[in-house]
Amino acid sequence: MKKVGLLTALLAVGMMSACSSAKKQQTIEEPNYVRTQETEKLLTNLKKSSSKGIMFGHHDDTVYGIGWDGDEGRSDVKSVCGDYPAVISFDLGEIELKGDDSLDKVPFDKIRKEIINQYQRGGMVSLSWHVRNPKTGGDSWDVTDTTVVKSILPGGENHEKFSGWLGKVADFLNSLKVADGVKVPILFRPWHEHTGSWFWWGEKLCTPDEYKTLWRMTVDSLRTHGVDNALYAYSPGSEPKDTAQYLKRYPGDDIIDLIGFDTYQNDRDSYIAGLDKSLAIVDSIGKSHDKVIAITETGYEGIPDAKWWTGTLLPAIEKYPVAYVLVWRNARERVTHFYAPYPGQTSAADFVEFYNNPKTLFAADANLYQ
């Protein structure tokens, strides 16, 4: 009995030693789970930024605008107020197809260059991904099949195909380097507006567990491919009515760095009420989960209200600790589809007042990597 006890003890010690060695080995073999110093600095400064003010953002700001396309150094925002946005977003849609251009017909080489330019200004870049439907071949808005998400999860018929698509995203993120080899940090915001059902990953197109698994598969794949320069944003629409509904498909604190929401104005009163409701939700969750909060997409198409910036947007958001508010693009192919002013636009003068307000931050104010 003593020999049996001794043998059991020795085996137990051996197993503990093996587990300890395995843990050490795992730490050595998983360096990609450690984010770059610059990426950690970005997160630290995002958490502090709301104490300085609210950063202004604009989608595709430096790649096209009203009446121009691809002009070097140009920006409708800069043309109006003299500075670039503190946050610029771009979209990676169709990078999965091995094409040279995004779904908005912007060369990926140009997007890469503008991401680096924004980093060198001290500002931030957010990247969304309007990825094509891997099952039907349609676009992100193709919701004709309700099993697309299930088909790309592990064991699904399109899993291998989609894994290759994630590899292309990883290759792009890993290519974002300045001259000395430092990787540019970005905020990656995939699977957005999932509380609606207009994208193939939307609420009626997959279960909460499938959606959460999609998120984890995405982050795990990027990490496996060496992506260590990304923060991740969870960004539903304005549908959630309370914190429980907002968190229903939340994939977890360990993979999410920033929480926000997308919402656009139609009726002013309902827009203001909706902003307040959604901001109260993310403010509460941000404090309890230690997450940065932001308005990840918003705007008023065509901005017909001459005082919209200081009369509607700023008063609605300034009472919350919002890191940034981002408006959507100024489409060069649809002249009525714009969300930031350009010289001579009805709200341009008010936007200058918005810019001069000490509560708003632009690229010159950001300094996100110091």
Summary of the structure (lengths in Angstrom):
residues: 370
radius of gyration: 22.4
end to end distance: 65.2
largest distance: 92.7
contacts: 1211
relative contact order: 0.16
helix: 42%
strand: 14%
